């Protein structure tokens, strides 16, 4: 949740920027204030189908908020957060509307809207369900998001979940103790580590599988070999719920939930709290330094007028350097513009290359089979490959964008410590944006059609060979065997023609679908990079503007100090020292915000 001391300090700094007529410094503080006003610490609960994700959420909050059944799968994400009273809402978002449509429902009826049984394929077009609960675990801003089974990277749910990862503060990968990690799970985990700062693994259903310790050992081995540094928490949701009901401390320990709750509170919520403190401290210190720079320059001249020439010369050079940062030809601007152009080219090529490979494999599969017979299996495979390619392209784009941000920052500040912008790569994924692969029209050759085609081919053959037979003195019906053979050939040729047409139609459908995916995903990638470019450009341009303005004010203050008469000099020195003391006090509070942290949050129960 927002740190009260940080919010109070930002409000004080905003008042200072107004009082000292530096509105350019207030823009960054307003962004800081907006960030602090958002208390949510989002934790995505992800994993394959039927691994116990929903039951895990229920056990963490000690309430049946997410539907659980052997045959029921989650179809819509469920967001569980703190509220004074229990409530549930269905949220529908649209690209055109500024605000989402919210519909209140009974929490007990949530399964009718978020499960495959009640809302198959999410036909109701619900973006997500939101549940509010009065739980101590959630009171610090923790938000749990129960997601549909990802089905690996190669699925629509997997692509959608992958695009949501950069907006999460932590990810819990859920896998039950029935078997060790599968290749899709390790692939998903590797991608998640690249997009989210905190990733941990939860091994569920330890009460059902006595050999769960062996599975945990195997999973840890898989993580080590994959180079993944993530904790594993073996838990039993059933034991946790039963222990909470019976108030059985010993059973609660046996459930394994205490280490998981400690992780969420101390490594996720507390880390978010610490990040808020550090970023706030950094921003306020930067503002305090720039507010005081002009006063310090003026005070230095008032106390020792002989320094004026050297000081003004130094400040003028510094202003020239700051002005250069604002020029389009400066190094960081070139790095940003060239970097984005390169990224757009590389990411577009990467996507096209992946999709071309899929297209070639798809056409080969079509050539080796009859689309009418294998279309369902082929379509599932094709959509999985497309989603996997889109997910991998998105992960790579996010990685490269973060790398570019670091390069721009390095060229901008030349090694100095500066504030980095908070890059967000939120994307809706291609699910729902691209129509499903069109099934080719199957033209069937019925028995009647076969008979007619055979008669057409046989009639011509019988006449042709019958006429030749009459020249040899044979009856015209002597050509009947040849007519039969040609009739059979005509039927076979017709079947072959129909098969070739089905294959051709299927290939055309594959090509059109790949073109549509290339267009849509390419547009999303381009938009994401443009947003990144604007974020970086605006962020560093604002910093350059702040630096230039601060130095210009220092130069002007130093020059004005020379015009101050002797009688007014002492009073001005006294006023400046008082103002600098106020700014220094604000800076000391910013430093204390990081050094004097509050005691760590204790792991409380979910009741």
ZAMARGU-4260 file (C-alpha; in steps of 0.2 Angstrom, whole numbers, plus 5000, padded with zeros to 4 digits):
<rodrens>
0) 5000/5000/5000 | 5005/5018/4998 | 5018/5023/5012 | 5010/5038/5021 | 5027/5046/5024
5) 5031/5046/5006 | 5014/5053/5001 | 5016/5067/5014 | 5034/5071/5007 | 5028/5072/4989
10) 5014/5084/4994 | 5027/5095/5003 | 5039/5094/4988 | 5024/5099/4977 | 5021/5114/4988
15) 5039/5119/4987 | 5039/5118/4967 | 5024/5130/4967 | 5032/5142/4980 | 5048/5143/4971
20) 5039/5144/4954 | 5046/5128/4946 | 5031/5120/4938 | 5043/5110/4927 | 5049/5100/4943
25) 5031/5097/4948 | 5027/5086/4933 | 5038/5072/4939 | 5032/5073/4957 | 5014/5072/4951
30) 5018/5056/4942 | 5026/5050/4958 | 5011/5055/4968 | 5000/5045/4956 | 5010/5030/4957
35) 5009/5031/4976 | 4990/5032/4975 | 4989/5015/4968 | 4990/5003/4982 | 4988/4987/4972
40) 5002/4974/4972 | 4997/4962/4959 | 5001/4943/4960 | 4997/4932/4945 | 4992/4914/4949
45) 4997/4905/4933 | 4999/4887/4928 | 4992/4873/4917 | 4974/4867/4918 | 4968/4858/4934
50) 4984/4861/4944 | 4975/4869/4959 | 4976/4887/4955 | 4959/4892/4961 | 4959/4881/4976
55) 4976/4890/4981 | 4968/4907/4980 | 4953/4901/4991 | 4965/4894/5004 | 4976/4910/5004
60) 4960/4921/5008 | 4951/4907/5017 | 4935/4909/5006 | 4927/4900/4992 | 4929/4915/4980
65) 4935/4905/4965 | 4925/4890/4958 | 4933/4873/4961 | 4928/4857/4953 | 4936/4841/4945
70) 4927/4845/4928 | 4926/4864/4929 | 4940/4875/4922 | 4942/4894/4925 | 4937/4904/4909
75) 4939/4922/4915 | 4953/4929/4927 | 4947/4933/4944 | 4954/4947/4954 | 4954/4946/4973
80) 4958/4961/4983 | 4954/4970/4999 | 4937/4977/5003 | 4928/4982/5019 | 4914/4971/5015
85) 4912/4956/5003 | 4907/4960/4985 | 4909/4954/4968 | 4908/4962/4951 | 4910/4957/4933
90) 4920/4969/4922 | 4919/4972/4904 | 4932/4983/4895 | 4931/4990/4878 | 4944/4999/4867
95) 4932/5014/4864 | 4925/5017/4881 | 4936/5026/4894 | 4928/5017/4909 | 4924/4999/4910
100) 4907/4992/4912 | 4904/4984/4930 | 4890/4973/4935 | 4887/4968/4953 | 4884/4950/4956
105) 4882/4938/4971 | 4899/4931/4976 | 4891/4914/4978 | 4885/4915/4960 | 4903/4919/4953
110) 4905/4902/4946 | 4891/4904/4933 | 4901/4918/4925 | 4920/4914/4927 | 4920/4895/4924
115) 4919/4885/4908 | 4903/4877/4914 | 4894/4893/4916 | 4902/4903/4903 | 4910/4892/4890
120) 4923/4900/4880 | 4919/4916/4889 | 4904/4919/4877 | 4898/4933/4889 | 4914/4943/4884
125) 4919/4947/4902 | 4936/4954/4904 | 4938/4949/4922 | 4929/4946/4938 | 4933/4957/4954
130) 4930/4951/4971 | 4933/4961/4987 | 4936/4953/5004 | 4939/4959/5021 | 4955/4949/5024
135) 4971/4954/5034 | 4982/4946/5021 | 4975/4958/5007 | 4974/4974/5018 | 4992/4979/5013
140) 4987/4980/4995 | 4990/4962/4990 | 4980/4958/4975 | 4978/4940/4969 | 4973/4936/4951
145) 4967/4918/4947 | 4970/4916/4928 | 4964/4903/4916 | 4975/4888/4913 | 4988/4894/4901
150) 4990/4878/4891 | 5009/4882/4888 | 5015/4897/4878 | 5006/4889/4863 | 4989/4894/4867
155) 4977/4909/4867 | 4976/4909/4886 | 4995/4907/4887 | 4998/4922/4875 | 4985/4933/4885
160) 4994/4928/4901 | 5011/4932/4894 | 5006/4949/4889 | 4999/4953/4907 | 5015/4948/4915
165) 5025/4965/4914 | 5011/4973/4923 | 5012/4961/4938 | 5023/4963/4954 | 5025/4944/4956
170) 5020/4928/4948 | 5016/4911/4956 | 5018/4896/4944 | 5007/4883/4951 | 5010/4864/4947
175) 5003/4849/4957 | 5013/4835/4965 | 5007/4822/4952 | 5022/4824/4941 | 5038/4834/4939
180) 5038/4850/4928 | 5034/4848/4910 | 5043/4856/4895 | 5029/4869/4892 | 5029/4874/4911
185) 5048/4877/4911 | 5046/4886/4894 | 5033/4897/4902 | 5043/4900/4918 | 5058/4905/4908
190) 5048/4918/4899 | 5040/4924/4915 | 5057/4927/4923 | 5061/4939/4909 | 5045/4950/4911
195) 5042/4950/4930 | 5053/4954/4944 | 5047/4941/4956 | 5043/4923/4951 | 5040/4909/4963
200) 5034/4891/4961 | 5020/4883/4971 | 5019/4864/4972 | 5000/4860/4976 | 4990/4844/4982
205) 5004/4837/4993 | 4990/4829/5003 | 4985/4818/4988 | 5003/4812/4983 | 5014/4805/4996
210) 5029/4806/4985 | 5028/4825/4983 | 5045/4827/4991 | 5053/4817/4977 | 5043/4828/4964
215) 5049/4843/4973 | 5067/4837/4972 | 5065/4834/4953 | 5058/4851/4950 | 5072/4859/4959
220) 5084/4850/4948 | 5074/4856/4933 | 5075/4874/4939 | 5094/4873/4942 | 5097/4865/4925
225) 5087/4879/4917 | 5096/4892/4926 | 5080/4898/4935 | 5082/4906/4952 | 5065/4903/4960
230) 5059/4897/4976 | 5047/4882/4977 | 5033/4881/4991 | 5025/4864/4993 | 5007/4867/5000
235) 4991/4858/5003 | 4976/4870/5000 | 4964/4857/5008 | 4974/4856/5024 | 4975/4875/5025
240) 4956/4877/5023 | 4953/4863/5036 | 4966/4871/5048 | 4958/4888/5047 | 4941/4881/5050
245) 4946/4871/5065 | 4959/4884/5071 | 4972/4870/5071 | 4989/4878/5072 | 4998/4861/5070
250) 4988/4857/5054 | 4992/4875/5048 | 5010/4872/5049 | 5008/4855/5040 | 4999/4863/5026
255) 5015/4873/5021 | 5006/4890/5019 | 5016/4900/5031 | 5032/4901/5021 | 5021/4906/5006
260) 5012/4919/5015 | 5029/4926/5022 | 5035/4927/5004 | 5020/4936/4998 | 5021/4949/5013
265) 5040/4951/5014 | 5047/4948/4997 | 5032/4955/4987 | 5022/4968/4997 | 5037/4974/5007
270) 5048/4975/4991 | 5034/4985/4983 | 5034/4996/4998 | 5053/4998/4998 | 5052/5002/4979
275) 5040/5016/4983 | 5051/5023/4996 | 5067/5023/4985 | 5059/5030/4970 | 5051/5044/4981
280) 5067/5048/4990 | 5076/5049/4973 | 5063/5061/4965 | 5062/5072/4980 | 5081/5073/4982
285) 5083/5078/4964 | 5069/5091/4966 | 5078/5098/4982 | 5095/5099/4973 | 5088/5109/4958
290) 5078/5120/4969 | 5093/5124/4980 | 5106/5126/4966 | 5100/5144/4961 | 5100/5149/4980
295) 5117/5142/4983 | 5124/5151/4968 | 5116/5168/4974 | 5122/5165/4992 | 5140/5161/4986
300) 5141/5178/4977 | 5133/5188/4991 | 5145/5181/5003 | 5160/5183/4992 | 5157/5194/4977
305) 5175/5190/4970 | 5169/5173/4965 | 5156/5180/4952 | 5166/5179/4936 | 5172/5161/4939
310) 5155/5155/4945 | 5145/5163/4931 | 5158/5156/4918 | 5156/5138/4926 | 5137/5140/4926
315) 5136/5146/4908 | 5146/5131/4903 | 5135/5119/4912 | 5120/5127/4905 | 5127/5125/4887
320) 5129/5107/4891 | 5111/5105/4898 | 5105/5114/4882 | 5114/5102/4872 | 5104/5088/4880
325) 5088/5096/4873 | 5094/5097/4855 | 5089/5083/4844 | 5107/5080/4838 | 5112/5075/4856
330) 5119/5057/4859 | 5104/5051/4869 | 5091/5056/4856 | 5101/5048/4842 | 5102/5032/4852
335) 5084/5032/4856 | 5078/5036/4838 | 5090/5024/4830 | 5087/5011/4843 | 5068/5011/4841
340) 5070/5010/4822 | 5082/4995/4824 | 5070/4987/4836 | 5055/4989/4824 | 5065/4981/4810
345) 5071/4967/4821 | 5055/4963/4830 | 5045/4964/4813 | 5058/4952/4805 | 5058/4940/4820
350) 5039/4939/4819 | 5038/4936/4800 | 5052/4923/4801 | 5043/4914/4815 | 5027/4914/4805
355) 5035/4909/4789 | 5042/4894/4797 | 5025/4890/4804 | 5017/4892/4787 | 5030/4881/4778
360) 5027/4867/4791 | 5008/4869/4789 | 5008/4868/4770 | 5019/4852/4772 | 5006/4844/4784
365) 4992/4849/4772 | 5001/4841/4757 | 5004/4825/4767 | 4986/4823/4773 | 4968/4826/4768
370) 4962/4842/4777 | 4944/4836/4778 | 4950/4821/4789 | 4963/4830/4800 | 4956/4848/4801
375) 4952/4848/4819 | 4969/4842/4825 | 4978/4853/4812 | 4968/4868/4817 | 4973/4866/4836
380) 4991/4863/4831 | 4991/4878/4820 | 4984/4890/4833 | 4996/4884/4846 | 5011/4888/4835
385) 5004/4905/4831 | 5001/4909/4849 | 5018/4903/4854 | 5026/4913/4840 | 5017/4929/4846
390) 5021/4926/4864 | 5040/4923/4860 | 5040/4939/4850 | 5032/4949/4864 | 5044/4943/4877
395) 5059/4947/4865 | 5052/4964/4861 | 5050/4968/4880 | 5068/4963/4884 | 5075/4973/4869
400) 5065/4989/4875 | 5071/4988/4892 | 5089/4986/4885 | 5086/5001/4875 | 5080/5011/4890
405) 5096/5007/4899 | 5107/5012/4884 | 5098/5029/4882 | 5100/5032/4901 | 5118/5028/4900
410) 5121/5040/4885 | 5110/5054/4893 | 5119/5054/4910 | 5136/5047/4906 | 5136/5036/4922
415) 5127/5048/4934 | 5113/5041/4944 | 5096/5047/4936 | 5078/5041/4938 | 5073/5028/4925
420) 5055/5028/4918 | 5044/5014/4923 | 5041/5005/4907 | 5025/4996/4905 | 5022/4984/4890
425) 5004/4980/4893 | 4996/4971/4878 | 4980/4962/4876 | 4987/4948/4865 | 4980/4942/4849
430) 4967/4932/4857 | 4950/4939/4851 | 4958/4951/4838 | 4961/4938/4824 | 4947/4927/4818
435) 4950/4908/4819 | 4957/4899/4805 | 4944/4896/4791 | 4940/4878/4788 | 4940/4874/4769
440) 4924/4870/4761 | 4922/4851/4759 | 4915/4846/4743 | 4909/4828/4744 | 4907/4816/4730
445) 4891/4806/4734 | 4887/4789/4727 | 4876/4797/4714 | 4889/4809/4709 | 4902/4795/4708
450) 4890/4785/4697 | 4886/4800/4686 | 4905/4804/4684 | 4909/4786/4680 | 4895/4785/4667
455) 4901/4801/4659 | 4919/4795/4658 | 4914/4777/4653 | 4901/4783/4640 | 4914/4792/4630
460) 4927/4778/4632 | 4914/4765/4626 | 4910/4775/4611 | 4928/4778/4606 | 4934/4760/4608
465) 4917/4754/4601 | 4919/4764/4585 | 4937/4757/4583 | 4930/4739/4586 | 4917/4741/4572
470) 4931/4744/4560 | 4938/4727/4565 | 4921/4719/4563 | 4917/4719/4581 | 4900/4724/4589
475) 4900/4741/4597 | 4898/4734/4614 | 4915/4727/4613 | 4921/4744/4620 | 4912/4741/4636
480) 4927/4735/4646 | 4937/4750/4641 | 4922/4761/4646 | 4921/4754/4663 | 4940/4757/4665
485) 4939/4775/4659 | 4924/4777/4671 | 4933/4771/4686 | 4948/4783/4681 | 4936/4797/4679
490) 4929/4795/4697 | 4947/4794/4704 | 4952/4809/4694 | 4937/4818/4702 | 4942/4813/4719
495) 4960/4819/4716 | 4954/4835/4710 | 4943/4838/4725 | 4957/4833/4737 | 4969/4846/4728
500) 4955/4859/4729 | 4954/4856/4748 | 4972/4857/4750 | 4973/4873/4740 | 4959/4880/4750
505) 4967/4875/4766 | 4984/4883/4761 | 4975/4899/4756 | 4967/4899/4773 | 4983/4897/4782
510) 4991/4911/4772 | 4977/4923/4775 | 4977/4919/4793 | 4996/4922/4794 | 4994/4938/4785
515) 4981/4944/4797 | 4992/4939/4812 | 5007/4947/4805 | 4997/4963/4802 | 4989/4963/4820
520) 5003/4957/4830 | 5015/4968/4820 | 5004/4983/4823 | 5003/4979/4842 | 5022/4978/4843
525) 5025/4994/4833 | 5012/5003/4845 | 5021/4996/4860 | 5038/5002/4854 | 5031/5019/4849
530) 5024/5021/4867 | 5041/5016/4874 | 5049/5029/4863 | 5037/5042/4869 | 5040/5037/4887
535) 5059/5038/4885 | 5059/5054/4875 | 5047/5063/4887 | 5056/5057/4902 | 5073/5062/4897
540) 5068/5078/4888 | 5059/5083/4905 | 5075/5079/4914 | 5085/5089/4902 | 5073/5104/4903
545) 5074/5103/4922 | 5093/5104/4922 | 5093/5118/4909 | 5080/5128/4919 | 5089/5125/4935
550) 5106/5131/4929 | 5099/5146/4920 | 5090/5151/4936 | 5107/5149/4945 | 5116/5160/4932
555) 5102/5173/4934 | 5103/5172/4953 | 5122/5175/4953 | 5120/5190/4941 | 5106/5197/4951
560) 5117/5195/4967 | 5129/5208/4961 | 5115/5221/4960 | 5110/5219/4978 | 5116/5234/4988
565) 5125/5233/5004 | 5110/5236/5015 | 5100/5223/5007 | 5114/5210/5006 | 5113/5204/5024
570) 5095/5202/5024 | 5095/5192/5008 | 5109/5181/5015 | 5098/5178/5030 | 5083/5174/5019
575) 5093/5162/5008 | 5100/5153/5022 | 5082/5151/5029 | 5076/5144/5013 | 5090/5133/5010
580) 5087/5126/5028 | 5069/5122/5023 | 5075/5113/5007 | 5088/5104/5016 | 5076/5098/5029
585) 5065/5091/5015 | 5080/5082/5008 | 5084/5075/5025 | 5067/5068/5026 | 5069/5060/5009
590) 5085/5052/5014 | 5077/5046/5030 | 5063/5038/5020 | 5075/5025/5014 | 5086/5023/5029
595) 5073/5023/5043 | 5061/5010/5036 | 5046/5004/5046 | 5047/4987/5054 | 5044/4973/5043
600) 5026/4967/5040 | 5022/4951/5050 | 5013/4936/5042 | 4996/4936/5048 | 4982/4924/5045
605) 4970/4926/5031 | 4955/4926/5042
</rodrens>
